[in-house]
Amino acid sequence: MTRHVLAALTCAFCVAFASFVPHAEAASVYLVRQGDTLWAIAGRLGVSVEQLASANHLSLTTTIHPGERLVFPERVDGRSSAAAVPSRPAASTTRALHTPLPSRGAAFTSSVVRTALRFLGRPYQWAGVGNRGFDCSGLVSRVFSAVRLPLPHSSFDQFRAGIAVPRWALAPGDLVFFHTYGYGASHVGIYVGGDRFIHASSDRGVIVSSLSEPYYAYRYLGARRI
């Protein structure tokens, strides 16, 4: 075999290999984007946040950054979670459909979610801000004070803060509101992604719930971005 033939075969192999690797990686790796959290990514992939964290040897409070690559865990139904990632619409289409909303940096949203998750399991206490427990607005007030954005200790007043966010545009760190008794924003939580929010429940303490649960879906009032 001449040097020219060998060089040609080597070059052909390199081209084939180079074209194969990106496709293989694209099918099994998620590239972290601005504003992503583990909770939001897990929701897109159709897996639990625990599965996603375990597949990547992370804890639930790990901060992820744009540009990082996460391995797709296998879904409960045995299918690859790669198939669950929605294709991103063209920027021009997105602008035509929706009015852009102010966004916050990934560091801010990760800090809000990470701080809120620290209080998981704390008991409920009326008007509590963390000494012995929390009520719903007390939890929100405590979390946002930790990131230097003080909010009033009242779900009704918090509902007047920031800007309104439609359901389709929810992002981690947004406040979600419900009318659980009487009229108005009588309950509040912090959206963490993947259709889930963390809040202080009067009977279960600080927990993570789904916006799709019938109780909350029926009582959903709106969201605000601080």
N, C-alpha and C positions, 0 to 999 in steps of 0.2 A: 504493500500500500504506500503510495507516494505521500510526501509531506503535504502536497496540495489537497489530495483527497481527504487525508486525516484532518486537516485544518477545516475543510468544508463541513465534514461530519460533526466536528466539535462545535463549530459555529451554529449548525442546525440544531444540535442538542441544546445549546445555551438558549437559543431563541424559544424553543419549545418549552424548556424548563421555566424561563422567565414569564412566558405567557400563562403557564399552568399555576404557578404559585399564587399570584394575586387572586385568581378565581377560587382556589382552595381556601385561602385566608378569608375572602369575602363571605364564604359560606359558613364559616365557623367562628368568626371574630367580629365583635361589635366595637366600632370606633366611638369613643365617648365624645359628645358634643357639648357646646356651651350650655350651661344650665342643667345638665343631666344629673340625676341622683340614682343610686341603686334602686330605689323604689320605683322611679319613673321608668327605668330601663326594664326592670322585671315586668312591669305592667305591659310594656310594648311586646316583650318576648312571650308573654303568656305563661310565665313561670313565677314561683314565689321568690321573694327577695332573699329568703334563706337559701334556696337552690342556687341563685345567682352568686351570692356571697361565697357559698361553699365551693362552687366550681372554680372560683378565682382566688380562694384562700384569703378572703377578706372578712372583716367583722361588719355588722350592720351599721356601724357608725364611721366606717372608713370614708375619708374624703377622696373622691375621684376627680380627675382633672381632664379638660379637653385634650384629645390626642392619645389618651391611654386606650389600650385594647383589652377588651374583656372576652373571655371564652364563653360561647353559648352553652348553657347547661341543657341536658335532655329534658323534654317536657314529660309530664306524668303519663301522657298518652303514647309515649315512645317516639314521637315525631321530633325532628330537630327544631329547636326554637328559632333557628335562622329564618324559617319560612314565615314566622310571625311578624318579622320586621316590616312595617309598611314602607312603601316607596315614598320618597319625598317629592311633593309637587314642585313644579317649576316656580321660581321666585315670582315671576310675573303673574302666574295664576294665583298664587297665594295673596299677592297684593290686590289683585282684582276682586278676590272674594272677601277679604277681611281687612279692616283698618288696623295697621300695626299698633301694638301696645308697647308702652315702655317696658324694657326688660332689665333685669339685674344681673350682676356678675355671678359666675358659678361659685365663687368663694362665699358670697353673701348667702345664696340659697342653701349651699351645703352647710354653712354655719347655723342657719335657722333650723334646718331639719335635724342636724346633729345635736343641737342644744335641746330641742324638743324631745328627741328620743331618749335623752338622759333621764327624763322624768317618767318614763314608762313604769307603770305599776304603783305609782304614788297614789295614796287614797284621795277620795273626794272630800273637800271641806268647803262649806259655803263661805264665800268671800275670801277663800284661802289663796295665798300667793307663794306657797311652798314651804312655809315653816312646819306645818303639820299636814299639809295637803293643798289641793288646788280646787277652785271651781273653774268653769270653762274659760271665762275671760281673764281670770287670774293666771292661768297657765300661759295664755297668749301674751299677756302683759309682761310676765316674767321672762319669757323667751325673747321677746323683742327688746326688752331692756338690756338683755345680755349682749345684743348686737348693736346697742346704742341707738335704738329707735323706740323711745318710750311711747307707750300707748295708754289710754285711759283704761281703768279697771271696770269696764262695762261693755258687754257685747253690743248694746244699742249704740254707744258712742263709737266703738270700734268699726261699726258698720258705716259710719260717716267718714272714716279715715281713708286715705289713699284714693284709688280710682276703681271703678267697677270693672270686673273681668267676666266675660261670658264663659259658660261652662266648657265650651270647646277649647278655650285658650288657657285653662288652668295650668299653672306651673308650680313646682315646689316652692313653698314659702308663702303662697297666697292664703288669705283667710277665707274660710267657707262658713256660711251662716245658715241657720235653720230657725223656723218658728216652732218651737216645741211646746210652748204654752202661751195662750193669749195671742196677740198679734205682734209681729215685728221680730227683730233679730234677737231671740231669747237664748240662742245657743251658738257657740263659735268653736271652730277648730282650725288647725293648720294643715294645709294640703301638703302631702309628702310625695305625690306622684303615684302612678299606677291605679288611679281612681280611689286612693286611700287618703285618710286624714287622721291626725292625732288630736285627741281632745280629752277633756276631763268629764267622764260620764258620772252622773249622780249616783249610780248604783254599782259601777265597776271601777271607778277611779280613772287614772290616765291610761288610755288604750288607743289602739289603732283600729279604725272601722272603715268600711267601704261606703262610698257615696251611692252605690247601687243597692245597698240593703234597703228593703222596702220602707222601714221606718224613716231613714234619712232621705231617701229618694222622694218620698211624699212630702216631706217637710223642708226640702231644700229651698232656700230663699235667694241666694246669690253669693258672690265672692268679691273680695277687694284685694287689690295689690298695693301694699304699703311702700 
